[in-house]
Amino acid sequence: MGTHRGTSQRAKKLVIELDGSQHLEQVEYDNQRTAFLEARGYRVLRFWNNEVQKDLDGVIRRIQLALEEA
């Protein structure tokens, strides 16, 4: 579904999206993309770029928890 920036962990079916301010203008697209991935069994975690910059440890903890739950 178009060009995106992120990564996935196929064995755990986890997709990690890093979103910048342009995503404020494409909420519907992001919702469709998330629905598309979830329909295929993936879990999607979204983080804002500034969230990663300001609280990297918190972001890493949320990713670790998601991987443990998968």
N, C-alpha and C positions, 0 to 999 in steps of 0.2 A: 504494500500500500504506500508507494511513494518513498522518497528519500527520508531517512530518519537517522537520528543520532542516538545510539544506545548500544546495549549488548544483551545477549541472552545466555542463559544457562540451560541448554536443551535437556540434559538429563533430569534436571529439576523443574523444567518448564517455567523458568523465571525470566521475565524481560525487565530490564532496568532502563528507564528513559530519563534522560537529563534534558530538562526543558528550559529554554530561555524566554525572554519577554515576548518573542513572536508567538508563543503558544497562547497568549492572552487573546489573540485575534483568530485562533484556529481551534477553539474549544470543541466545536462540533466534529471537526476532523479527528481530533485526539480521542473523543468519545467513540467514534466509529472504529478507529484503529484499535482501541482497547477492547471493544466488543468483538471485533474480528479475531483478535488474539485469544481472548477468553473463551470464545466459542471453540477454539482448537485446543483448549486445555491449558493455556498459559496463564500465569499470574503476572500482572503488570504492576511494577512499582515506579512511581513518578517522583522525581525530585527536581526542584527548581535549581538552576545553576548557583544562585546565591545561597541556597540552603547547603549545597555541597561545600561552597567556599567558607561559609561561616560555622558550619557544624559537621565537618567531615566525620568525626567520631560517631555522631548520632546517626548519620546516614549509613555508615558501615554497620552499626549495630542493627538497624532495621533490615539491612540486606542479610546479615547473618541470621537473624530470627526467621526471615522468610525462607532461607535455605534450610534451616532446621525443621520448619513446619512442612516443607515440601516432601 
